[in-house]
Amino acid sequence: MISIAGGIAAVEKQLASQLELDALTVAGTKAQALDQVTLLDENPVISPLDKPIKPDAGVAVLNGNISPLGAVIKPAAVPAHMYEFQGLRLCLTLNKKRSIVFNKEALKRKRTRFTL
C-alpha cells in the first residue's frame, strides 16, 4: 500500500519539517531530493503531520536505568495496564564476549518503577 501512495519518499516529504533538509545524500541534499517528490491530493495511507490518523500512534523511544542503551516500542501495542510497572526485575547485560550475563550491579535495587 505505501508504495502505491508514494513510498518512503512520500513519507519523508510529509516529515520534511522534522528533517535536516541540508543533509547530503548521494543525489545532493535531502531538500533537493524531496523537491522532486509529488504527493497525492487525497492519500489514504500517508497522513500529514497536522492530521494524524491517531494522535498518539507511532513509536516511543525509551531510555534510562531500565534501558541504558535505549529501546524503541510501539505504544499502541502496549496494553494500558503495562504503562506503569513496579516489581522485581531480572537484569541481563551483553558482555565483551557477546554473551548474556546477569548484571549484579543492577540487581542491588530490588524494586523498580517504570512509566511509559
MMTF fields as JSON, N, C-alpha, C and O atoms, coordinates in Angstrom:
{
  "mmtfVersion": "1.0.0",
  "mmtfProducer": "UNKNOWN",
  "numBonds": 463,
  "numAtoms": 464,
  "numGroups": 116,
  "numChains": 1,
  "numModels": 1,
  "chainsPerModel": [1],
  "groupsPerChain": [116],
  "chainIdList": ["A"],
  "bondAtomList": [4, 2, 8, 6, 12, 10, 16, 14, 20, 18, 24, 22, 28, 26, 32, 30, 36, 34, 40, 38, 44, 42, 48, 46, 52, 50, 56, 54, 60, 58, 64, 62, 68, 66, 72, 70, 76, 74, 80, 78, 84, 82, 88, 86, 92, 90, 96, 94, 100, 98, 104, 102, 108, 106, 112, 110, 116, 114, 120, 118, 124, 122, 128, 126, 132, 130, 136, 134, 140, 138, 144, 142, 148, 146, 152, 150, 156, 154, 160, 158, 164, 162, 168, 166, 172, 170, 176, 174, 180, 178, 184, 182, 188, 186, 192, 190, 196, 194, 200, 198, 204, 202, 208, 206, 212, 210, 216, 214, 220, 218, 224, 222, 228, 226, 232, 230, 236, 234, 240, 238, 244, 242, 248, 246, 252, 250, 256, 254, 260, 258, 264, 262, 268, 266, 272, 270, 276, 274, 280, 278, 284, 282, 288, 286, 292, 290, 296, 294, 300, 298, 304, 302, 308, 306, 312, 310, 316, 314, 320, 318, 324, 322, 328, 326, 332, 330, 336, 334, 340, 338, 344, 342, 348, 346, 352, 350, 356, 354, 360, 358, 364, 362, 368, 366, 372, 370, 376, 374, 380, 378, 384, 382, 388, 386, 392, 390, 396, 394, 400, 398, 404, 402, 408, 406, 412, 410, 416, 414, 420, 418, 424, 422, 428, 426, 432, 430, 436, 434, 440, 438, 444, 442, 448, 446, 452, 450, 456, 454, 460, 458],
  "bondOrderList": [1, 1, 1, 1, 1, 1, 1, 1, 1, 1, 1, 1, 1, 1, 1, 1, 1, 1, 1, 1, 1, 1, 1, 1, 1, 1, 1, 1, 1, 1, 1, 1, 1, 1, 1, 1, 1, 1, 1, 1, 1, 1, 1, 1, 1, 1, 1, 1, 1, 1, 1, 1, 1, 1, 1, 1, 1, 1, 1, 1, 1, 1, 1, 1, 1, 1, 1, 1, 1, 1, 1, 1, 1, 1, 1, 1, 1, 1, 1, 1, 1, 1, 1, 1, 1, 1, 1, 1, 1, 1, 1, 1, 1, 1, 1, 1, 1, 1, 1, 1, 1, 1, 1, 1, 1, 1, 1, 1, 1, 1, 1, 1, 1, 1, 1],
  "groupList": [{"groupName": "MET", "atomNameList": ["N", "CA", "C", "O"], "elementList": ["N", "C", "C", "O"], "formalChargeList": [0, 0, 0, 0], "bondAtomList": [1, 0, 2, 1, 3, 2], "bondOrderList": [1, 1, 2], "singleLetterCode": "M", "chemCompType": "L-PEPTIDE LINKING"}, {"groupName": "ILE", "atomNameList": ["N", "CA", "C", "O"], "elementList": ["N", "C", "C", "O"], "formalChargeList": [0, 0, 0, 0], "bondAtomList": [1, 0, 2, 1, 3, 2], "bondOrderList": [1, 1, 2], "singleLetterCode": "I", "chemCompType": "L-PEPTIDE LINKING"}, {"groupName": "SER", "atomNameList": ["N", "CA", "C", "O"], "elementList": ["N", "C", "C", "O"], "formalChargeList": [0, 0, 0, 0], "bondAtomList": [1, 0, 2, 1, 3, 2], "bondOrderList": [1, 1, 2], "singleLetterCode": "S", "chemCompType": "L-PEPTIDE LINKING"}, {"groupName": "ALA", "atomNameList": ["N", "CA", "C", "O"], "elementList": ["N", "C", "C", "O"], "formalChargeList": [0, 0, 0, 0], "bondAtomList": [1, 0, 2, 1, 3, 2], "bondOrderList": [1, 1, 2], "singleLetterCode": "A", "chemCompType": "L-PEPTIDE LINKING"}, {"groupName": "GLY", "atomNameList": ["N", "CA", "C", "O"], "elementList": ["N", "C", "C", "O"], "formalChargeList": [0, 0, 0, 0], "bondAtomList": [1, 0, 2, 1, 3, 2], "bondOrderList": [1, 1, 2], "singleLetterCode": "G", "chemCompType": "PEPTIDE LINKING"}, {"groupName": "VAL", "atomNameList": ["N", "CA", "C", "O"], "elementList": ["N", "C", "C", "O"], "formalChargeList": [0, 0, 0, 0], "bondAtomList": [1, 0, 2, 1, 3, 2], "bondOrderList": [1, 1, 2], "singleLetterCode": "V", "chemCompType": "L-PEPTIDE LINKING"}, {"groupName": "GLU", "atomNameList": ["N", "CA", "C", "O"], "elementList": ["N", "C", "C", "O"], "formalChargeList": [0, 0, 0, 0], "bondAtomList": [1, 0, 2, 1, 3, 2], "bondOrderList": [1, 1, 2], "singleLetterCode": "E", "chemCompType": "L-PEPTIDE LINKING"}, {"groupName": "LYS", "atomNameList": ["N", "CA", "C", "O"], "elementList": ["N", "C", "C", "O"], "formalChargeList": [0, 0, 0, 0], "bondAtomList": [1, 0, 2, 1, 3, 2], "bondOrderList": [1, 1, 2], "singleLetterCode": "K", "chemCompType": "L-PEPTIDE LINKING"}, {"groupName": "GLN", "atomNameList": ["N", "CA", "C", "O"], "elementList": ["N", "C", "C", "O"], "formalChargeList": [0, 0, 0, 0], "bondAtomList": [1, 0, 2, 1, 3, 2], "bondOrderList": [1, 1, 2], "singleLetterCode": "Q", "chemCompType": "L-PEPTIDE LINKING"}, {"groupName": "LEU", "atomNameList": ["N", "CA", "C", "O"], "elementList": ["N", "C", "C", "O"], "formalChargeList": [0, 0, 0, 0], "bondAtomList": [1, 0, 2, 1, 3, 2], "bondOrderList": [1, 1, 2], "singleLetterCode": "L", "chemCompType": "L-PEPTIDE LINKING"}, {"groupName": "ASP", "atomNameList": ["N", "CA", "C", "O"], "elementList": ["N", "C", "C", "O"], "formalChargeList": [0, 0, 0, 0], "bondAtomList": [1, 0, 2, 1, 3, 2], "bondOrderList": [1, 1, 2], "singleLetterCode": "D", "chemCompType": "L-PEPTIDE LINKING"}, {"groupName": "THR", "atomNameList": ["N", "CA", "C", "O"], "elementList": ["N", "C", "C", "O"], "formalChargeList": [0, 0, 0, 0], "bondAtomList": [1, 0, 2, 1, 3, 2], "bondOrderList": [1, 1, 2], "singleLetterCode": "T", "chemCompType": "L-PEPTIDE LINKING"}, {"groupName": "ASN", "atomNameList": ["N", "CA", "C", "O"], "elementList": ["N", "C", "C", "O"], "formalChargeList": [0, 0, 0, 0], "bondAtomList": [1, 0, 2, 1, 3, 2], "bondOrderList": [1, 1, 2], "singleLetterCode": "N", "chemCompType": "L-PEPTIDE LINKING"}, {"groupName": "PRO", "atomNameList": ["N", "CA", "C", "O"], "elementList": ["N", "C", "C", "O"], "formalChargeList": [0, 0, 0, 0], "bondAtomList": [1, 0, 2, 1, 3, 2], "bondOrderList": [1, 1, 2], "singleLetterCode": "P", "chemCompType": "L-PEPTIDE LINKING"}, {"groupName": "HIS", "atomNameList": ["N", "CA", "C", "O"], "elementList": ["N", "C", "C", "O"], "formalChargeList": [0, 0, 0, 0], "bondAtomList": [1, 0, 2, 1, 3, 2], "bondOrderList": [1, 1, 2], "singleLetterCode": "H", "chemCompType": "L-PEPTIDE LINKING"}, {"groupName": "TYR", "atomNameList": ["N", "CA", "C", "O"], "elementList": ["N", "C", "C", "O"], "formalChargeList": [0, 0, 0, 0], "bondAtomList": [1, 0, 2, 1, 3, 2], "bondOrderList": [1, 1, 2], "singleLetterCode": "Y", "chemCompType": "L-PEPTIDE LINKING"}, {"groupName": "PHE", "atomNameList": ["N", "CA", "C", "O"], "elementList": ["N", "C", "C", "O"], "formalChargeList": [0, 0, 0, 0], "bondAtomList": [1, 0, 2, 1, 3, 2], "bondOrderList": [1, 1, 2], "singleLetterCode": "F", "chemCompType": "L-PEPTIDE LINKING"}, {"groupName": "ARG", "atomNameList": ["N", "CA", "C", "O"], "elementList": ["N", "C", "C", "O"], "formalChargeList": [0, 0, 0, 0], "bondAtomList": [1, 0, 2, 1, 3, 2], "bondOrderList": [1, 1, 2], "singleLetterCode": "R", "chemCompType": "L-PEPTIDE LINKING"}, {"groupName": "CYS", "atomNameList": ["N", "CA", "C", "O"], "elementList": ["N", "C", "C", "O"], "formalChargeList": [0, 0, 0, 0], "bondAtomList": [1, 0, 2, 1, 3, 2], "bondOrderList": [1, 1, 2], "singleLetterCode": "C", "chemCompType": "L-PEPTIDE LINKING"}],
  "groupTypeList": [0, 1, 2, 1, 3, 4, 4, 1, 3, 3, 5, 6, 7, 8, 9, 3, 2, 8, 9, 6, 9, 10, 3, 9, 11, 5, 3, 4, 11, 7, 3, 8, 3, 9, 10, 8, 5, 11, 9, 9, 10, 6, 12, 13, 5, 1, 2, 13, 9, 10, 7, 13, 1, 7, 13, 10, 3, 4, 5, 3, 5, 9, 12, 4, 12, 1, 2, 13, 9, 4, 3, 5, 1, 7, 13, 3, 3, 5, 13, 3, 14, 0, 15, 6, 16, 8, 4, 9, 17, 9, 18, 9, 11, 9, 12, 7, 7, 17, 2, 1, 5, 16, 12, 7, 6, 3, 9, 7, 17, 7, 17, 11, 17, 16, 11, 9],
  "groupIdList": [1, 2, 3, 4, 5, 6, 7, 8, 9, 10, 11, 12, 13, 14, 15, 16, 17, 18, 19, 20, 21, 22, 23, 24, 25, 26, 27, 28, 29, 30, 31, 32, 33, 34, 35, 36, 37, 38, 39, 40, 41, 42, 43, 44, 45, 46, 47, 48, 49, 50, 51, 52, 53, 54, 55, 56, 57, 58, 59, 60, 61, 62, 63, 64, 65, 66, 67, 68, 69, 70, 71, 72, 73, 74, 75, 76, 77, 78, 79, 80, 81, 82, 83, 84, 85, 86, 87, 88, 89, 90, 91, 92, 93, 94, 95, 96, 97, 98, 99, 100, 101, 102, 103, 104, 105, 106, 107, 108, 109, 110, 111, 112, 113, 114, 115, 116],
  "secStructList": [7, 6, 6, 6, 6, 6, 2, 2, 2, 2, 2, 2, 2, 2, 6, 4, 4, 4, 1, 7, 6, 6, 7, 3, 3, 6, 6, 3, 3, 2, 2, 2, 2, 2, 2, 6, 7, 7, 7, 7, 1, 1, 7, 1, 1, 1, 7, 7, 6, 6, 1, 7, 1, 1, 6, 6, 7, 1, 7, 3, 3, 3, 3, 3, 6, 6, 3, 3, 3, 3, 3, 3, 3, 7, 4, 4, 4, 1, 7, 4, 4, 4, 1, 3, 3, 3, 3, 7, 7, 7, 7, 3, 3, 3, 7, 6, 6, 1, 7, 3, 3, 3, 7, 6, 6, 4, 4, 4, 1, 7, 7, 3, 3, 3, 3, 7],
  "xCoordList": [0.809, 0.0, 0.858, 0.551, 1.928, 2.715, 3.411, 3.616, 3.779, 4.44, 3.473, 3.891, 2.189, 1.188, 0.983, 0.718, 1.105, 0.888, 2.107, 2.039, 3.201, 4.378, 5.639, 6.716, 5.523, 6.691, 7.321, 6.72, 8.528, 9.259, 9.497, 9.491, 9.705, 9.921, 8.718, 8.883, 7.507, 6.294, 6.198, 5.767, 6.594, 6.612, 7.61, 7.302, 8.81, 9.822, 9.339, 9.626, 8.616, 8.105, 7.12, 7.124, 6.28, 5.353, 6.107, 5.642, 7.262, 8.072, 9.127, 9.969, 9.099, 10.156, 10.442, 11.598, 9.417, 9.632, 10.436, 10.963, 10.534, 11.267, 12.66, 13.419, 12.996, 14.254, 15.284, 14.935, 16.54, 17.618, 17.728, 18.377, 17.093, 16.991, 18.305, 18.447, 19.267, 20.564, 21.529, 22.682, 21.059, 21.886, 22.192, 21.319, 23.424, 23.837, 23.405, 23.49, 22.946, 22.621, 23.461, 24.223, 23.347, 24.116, 23.642, 24.353, 22.429, 21.876, 21.85, 21.151, 22.569, 22.546, 22.09, 22.502, 21.235, 20.712, 19.347, 18.702, 18.929, 17.604, 16.519, 15.526, 16.7, 15.717, 15.59, 14.481, 16.718, 16.681, 15.962, 15.211, 16.191, 15.538, 14.029, 13.242, 13.627, 12.206, 11.465, 10.253, 12.183, 11.556, 11.005, 10.087, 11.554, 11.122, 9.997, 9.525, 9.566, 8.508, 7.155, 6.98, 6.214, 4.852, 3.933, 3.906, 3.181, 2.24, 0.867, 0.471, 0.157, -1.216, -2.1, -1.879, -3.105, -4.026, -4.769, -4.853, -5.299, -6.01, -5.269, -5.328, -4.579, -3.762, -4.323, -4.227, -4.91, -5.499, -4.466, -4.814, -3.209, -2.19, -1.249, -0.939, -0.794, 0.177, -0.52, -0.908, -0.679, -1.359, -0.359, 0.776, -0.762, 0.125, 0.269, -0.564, 1.33, 1.582, 0.457, 0.18, -0.196, -1.248, -2.592, -3.538, -2.686, -3.912, -3.569, -3.812, -3.01, -2.615, -3.826, -4.911, -3.625, -4.69, -5.013, -6.182, -3.972, -4.106, -3.088, -1.9, -3.526, -2.574, -1.492, -0.412, -1.754, -0.777, -0.133, 0.513, -0.301, 0.274, 1.75, 2.29, 2.382, 3.789, 4.675, 4.31, 5.848, 6.813, 7.25, 7.136, 7.742, 8.31, 9.722, 9.986, 10.613, 11.997, 12.171, 11.98, 12.534, 12.727, 14.215, 15.031, 14.554, 15.928, 15.904, 14.877, 17.022, 17.096, 17.632, 18.228, 17.422, 18.029, 17.435, 18.082, 16.211, 15.621, 16.111, 16.035, 16.608, 17.111, 18.234, 18.022, 19.418, 20.501, 20.951, 21.461, 20.776, 21.14, 19.962, 20.108, 18.81, 17.616, 16.838, 17.366, 15.581, 14.711, 13.621, 13.256, 13.107, 12.018, 10.815, 10.916, 9.673, 8.455, 7.329, 7.423, 6.289, 5.07, 4.039, 3.479, 3.77, 2.853, 1.469, 0.847, 0.988, -0.331, -0.369, -1.444, 0.783, 0.843, 1.015, 1.004, 1.175, 1.36, 0.019, -0.557, -0.489, -1.755, -1.645, -0.588, -2.734, -2.744, -2.262, -1.615, -2.565, -2.156, -0.638, -0.117, 0.06, 1.521, 2.251, 3.482, 1.533, 2.193, 2.968, 3.92, 2.558, 3.285, 3.54, 2.636, 4.77, 5.149, 5.989, 6.877, 5.706, 6.547, 6.688, 5.69, 7.901, 8.103, 9.534, 10.427, 9.741, 11.078, 11.51, 10.677, 12.79, 13.296, 14.492, 15.168, 14.73, 15.894, 16.715, 16.237, 17.934, 18.763, 19.848, 20.638, 19.865, 20.863, 21.689, 21.202, 22.936, 23.85, 24.601, 24.855, 24.952, 25.769, 27.225, 27.612, 28.044, 29.433, 30.326, 29.847, 31.617, 32.557, 32.652, 32.997, 32.347, 32.381, 31.051, 30.832, 30.151, 28.826, 27.947, 27.102, 28.17, 27.349, 26.432, 26.813, 25.254, 24.314, 24.634, 24.721, 24.808, 25.143, 24.233, 23.643, 24.127, 23.375, 24.129, 25.354, 23.418, 24.009, 23.818, 22.761, 24.839, 24.733, 24.547, 23.84, 25.177, 25.036, 23.588, 23.067, 22.942, 21.548, 20.602, 19.506, 21.006, 20.142, 20.178, 19.386, 21.083, 21.183, 19.88, 19.486, 19.209, 17.898, 16.864, 16.807, 16.058, 15.128, 13.872, 13.285, 13.445, 12.211, 12.492, 13.399, 11.716, 11.846, 10.473, 9.513, 10.379, 9.117, 9.356, 10.325, 8.497, 8.632, 7.316, 6.266, 7.355, 6.155, 6.395, 7.419, 5.457, 5.557, 4.888, 4.855],
  "yCoordList": [-1.196, 0.0, 1.268, 2.221, 1.285, 2.513, 2.837, 4.008, 1.799, 2.072, 2.731, 3.578, 2.367, 2.991, 4.445, 5.301, 4.726, 6.069, 6.975, 8.156, 6.459, 7.293, 6.778, 7.337, 5.719, 5.094, 5.917, 6.858, 5.548, 6.204, 7.674, 8.51, 7.998, 9.4, 10.254, 11.392, 9.724, 10.472, 10.641, 11.687, 9.623, 9.729, 10.802, 11.641, 10.785, 11.79, 13.197, 14.142, 13.35, 14.67, 15.167, 16.352, 14.279, 14.676, 15.033, 15.861, 14.414, 14.658, 15.741, 15.95, 16.437, 17.387, 18.411, 18.778, 18.876, 19.89, 19.337, 20.104, 18.026, 17.39, 16.906, 16.41, 17.048, 16.529, 17.641, 18.817, 17.253, 18.19, 18.208, 17.348, 19.189, 19.22, 19.555, 19.309, 20.113, 20.4, 19.211, 19.308, 18.104, 16.898, 16.367, 16.326, 15.969, 15.467, 14.023, 13.198, 13.741, 12.382, 12.08, 12.941, 10.9, 10.566, 11.379, 11.481, 11.965, 12.723, 14.227, 14.956, 14.705, 16.125, 16.265, 15.498, 17.25, 17.423, 16.756, 16.438, 16.554, 15.968, 16.88, 16.391, 18.205, 19.151, 18.987, 18.993, 18.84, 18.658, 17.368, 17.331, 16.322, 15.047, 15.151, 14.634, 15.821, 15.921, 16.876, 16.75, 17.832, 18.738, 17.977, 18.453, 16.809, 16.033, 15.055, 14.336, 15.019, 14.096, 14.799, 15.915, 14.142, 14.666, 13.841, 12.613, 14.536, 13.856, 13.761, 14.64, 12.698, 12.554, 13.573, 13.886, 14.094, 15.049, 14.433, 15.04, 13.255, 12.542, 11.243, 10.334, 11.148, 9.977, 9.217, 9.696, 8.033, 7.282, 6.557, 6.01, 6.545, 5.776, 6.669, 6.353, 7.766, 8.644, 9.941, 10.719, 10.176, 11.381, 12.485, 12.205, 13.743, 14.856, 14.94, 14.42, 15.598, 15.703, 16.418, 16.095, 17.384, 18.132, 17.398, 17.869, 16.245, 15.449, 13.969, 13.188, 13.574, 12.168, 11.239, 11.643, 10.006, 9.006, 8.795, 8.757, 8.659, 8.554, 9.505, 9.414, 10.414, 11.388, 10.774, 11.351, 9.615, 9.005, 7.763, 6.994, 7.562, 6.378, 6.613, 7.679, 5.632, 5.764, 4.952, 3.862, 5.494, 4.793, 5.696, 6.919, 5.088, 5.813, 5.294, 4.098, 6.202, 5.833, 5.875, 6.916, 4.742, 4.637, 4.653, 4.123, 5.266, 5.182, 5.434, 5.816, 5.221, 5.378, 4.119, 3.281, 3.976, 2.849, 1.512, 0.476, 1.521, 0.246, -0.17, -1.343, 0.793, 0.515, 1.493, 2.426, 1.301, 2.274, 2.482, 3.551, 1.498, 1.662, 2.139, 2.384, 2.27, 2.711, 1.557, 0.459, 1.815, 0.826, 1.571, 2.685, 0.968, 1.552, 0.629, -0.58, 1.217, 0.421, 1.091, 2.263, 0.349, 0.882, 0.975, -0.046, 2.193, 2.332, 1.729, 1.219, 1.783, 1.227, -0.278, -0.846, -0.925, -2.37, -2.739, -3.919, -1.736, -1.988, -1.802, -0.716, -2.831, -2.69, -1.614, -1.442, -0.899, 0.217, -0.202, 0.588, -1.422, -1.85, -2.033, -2.19, -2.013, -2.17, -0.842, -0.824, 0.275, 1.581, 1.916, 2.697, 1.324, 1.548, 0.197, -0.632, -0.016, -1.298, -1.046, -0.194, -1.786, -1.754, -3.179, -3.854, -3.638, -5.004, -5.458, -4.66, -6.749, -7.325, -7.327, -7.39, -7.261, -7.282, -8.218, -8.489, -8.691, -9.507, -8.722, -8.43, -8.38, -7.536, -8.369, -9.046, -8.301, -9.01, -8.002, -6.93, -8.35, -7.477, -8.298, -9.486, -7.658, -8.295, -7.976, -6.807, -8.999, -8.741, -8.62, -8.712, -8.414, -8.21, -9.412, -9.268, -10.596, -11.806, -12.044, -13.1, -11.031, -11.089, -12.187, -12.77, -12.455, -13.425, -12.677, -11.641, -13.189, -12.576, -13.071, -14.275, -12.133, -12.466, -11.67, -10.666, -12.131, -11.386, -10.113, -10.131, -9.02, -7.752, -7.601, -7.164, -7.961, -7.97, -6.569, -6.4, -5.546, -4.175, -3.719, -3.076, -4.05, -3.637, -4.374, -3.887, -5.526, -6.306, -5.8, -6.253, -4.87, -4.374, -3.726, -3.871, -3.016, -2.457, -3.535, -4.097, -3.82, -4.948, -4.608, -5.487, -3.354, -2.984, -1.801, -1.005, -1.704, -0.567, -0.109, -0.878, 1.122, 1.676, 2.174, 2.89, 1.807, 2.175, 2.75, 2.134, 3.914, 4.526, 4.885, 5.481, 4.526, 4.839, 6.159, 6.617],
  "zCoordList": [0.0, 0.0, 0.0, -0.716, 0.796, 0.889, -0.434, -0.754, -1.212, -2.491, -3.466, -4.256, -3.433, -4.292, -3.877, -4.722, -2.59, -2.057, -2.226, -1.885, -2.735, -2.949, -2.291, -2.494, -1.504, -0.903, 0.205, 0.724, 0.551, 1.634, 1.318, 2.222, 0.047, -0.331, 0.037, 0.476, -0.133, 0.228, 1.744, 2.227, 2.485, 3.949, 4.361, 5.207, 3.769, 4.09, 3.743, 4.477, 2.645, 2.261, 3.322, 3.656, 3.852, 4.915, 6.197, 6.98, 6.411, 7.614, 7.406, 8.28, 6.265, 5.901, 6.992, 7.2, 7.688, 8.736, 9.909, 10.715, 10.009, 11.102, 10.681, 11.513, 9.403, 8.868, 8.679, 8.571, 8.641, 8.305, 6.786, 6.19, 6.172, 4.717, 4.023, 2.825, 4.752, 4.137, 4.236, 3.815, 4.788, 4.88, 3.483, 2.616, 3.283, 1.972, 1.775, 2.685, 0.576, 0.17, -1.063, -1.504, -1.625, -2.83, -4.033, -5.033, -3.941, -5.062, -4.782, -5.485, -3.805, -3.434, -1.995, -1.124, -1.75, -0.393, -0.278, -1.278, 0.957, 1.199, 0.622, 0.081, 0.732, 0.187, -1.329, -1.863, -2.019, -3.48, -3.854, -4.829, -3.087, -3.371, -3.144, -3.937, -2.059, -1.745, -2.678, -2.855, -3.278, -4.246, -5.449, -6.117, -5.724, -6.884, -6.55, -7.431, -5.298, -4.877, -4.994, -4.504, -5.641, -5.763, -4.876, -4.955, -4.03, -3.142, -3.801, -4.566, -3.498, -3.979, -3.274, -2.104, -3.983, -3.366, -2.19, -1.122, -2.374, -1.313, -1.08, -1.909, 0.03, 0.296, 1.49, 2.619, 1.264, 2.379, 3.239, 4.286, 2.817, 3.526, 4.331, 5.48, 3.755, 4.404, 4.783, 3.911, 6.07, 6.554, 6.838, 7.225, 6.654, 7.02, 8.542, 9.285, 8.989, 10.43, 11.167, 12.322, 10.522, 11.202, 11.228, 11.859, 10.544, 10.545, 10.691, 9.771, 11.831, 12.0, 12.067, 12.487, 11.653, 11.768, 13.246, 13.632, 14.071, 15.522, 16.137, 15.827, 17.001, 17.551, 18.434, 18.562, 19.047, 19.936, 19.335, 20.047, 18.047, 17.406, 17.116, 17.415, 16.546, 16.195, 17.103, 17.544, 17.379, 18.215, 19.359, 19.282, 20.4, 21.537, 21.763, 21.646, 22.084, 22.372, 23.883, 24.512, 24.454, 25.896, 26.214, 25.46, 27.333, 27.822, 29.316, 29.878, 29.941, 31.383, 32.017, 31.34, 33.338, 34.042, 33.625, 33.775, 33.103, 32.696, 31.301, 30.935, 30.536, 29.194, 28.862, 28.089, 29.427, 29.267, 27.825, 27.492, 26.976, 25.569, 24.732, 23.535, 25.349, 24.649, 24.061, 23.883, 23.761, 23.139, 22.396, 22.771, 21.355, 20.581, 20.711, 20.501, 21.061, 21.189, 20.407, 20.043, 20.162, 19.547, 20.668, 21.067, 21.191, 22.326, 22.085, 23.017, 20.854, 20.564, 20.803, 20.998, 20.79, 21.002, 22.473, 22.823, 23.335, 24.766, 25.468, 25.402, 26.138, 26.86, 27.942, 28.548, 28.179, 29.136, 30.526, 31.215, 30.946, 32.289, 32.407, 33.512, 31.288, 31.321, 31.246, 31.271, 31.154, 31.064, 32.331, 32.298, 33.439, 34.682, 35.323, 35.432, 35.745, 36.329, 37.561, 37.557, 38.609, 39.793, 40.276, 40.526, 40.408, 40.851, 40.686, 40.404, 40.864, 40.738, 39.28, 38.376, 39.063, 37.699, 37.607, 38.599, 36.429, 36.136, 35.129, 34.033, 35.486, 34.63, 33.956, 34.615, 32.655, 31.858, 31.085, 30.726, 30.831, 30.109, 29.07, 29.268, 27.97, 26.948, 27.273, 27.269, 27.556, 27.929, 26.689, 25.559, 26.91, 25.804, 24.875, 23.702, 25.397, 24.569, 23.858, 23.266, 23.927, 23.29, 23.89, 23.211, 25.192, 25.911, 26.875, 27.419, 27.082, 28.018, 29.423, 29.664, 30.343, 31.728, 32.664, 32.266, 33.911, 34.913, 35.253, 35.372, 35.41, 35.803, 37.309, 37.763, 38.08, 39.543, 40.113, 41.106, 39.493, 39.974, 39.869, 40.781, 38.765, 38.563, 39.504, 39.781, 39.993, 40.89, 42.327, 43.154, 42.644, 44.017, 44.463, 45.62, 43.57, 43.888, 43.629, 42.535, 44.618, 44.489, 43.71, 43.078, 43.74, 43.049, 42.121, 42.366, 41.076, 40.159, 39.737, 39.779, 39.335, 38.84, 37.431, 37.179, 36.526, 35.122, 34.642, 34.826, 34.035, 33.49, 32.046, 31.709, 31.189, 29.761, 29.497, 28.355]
}
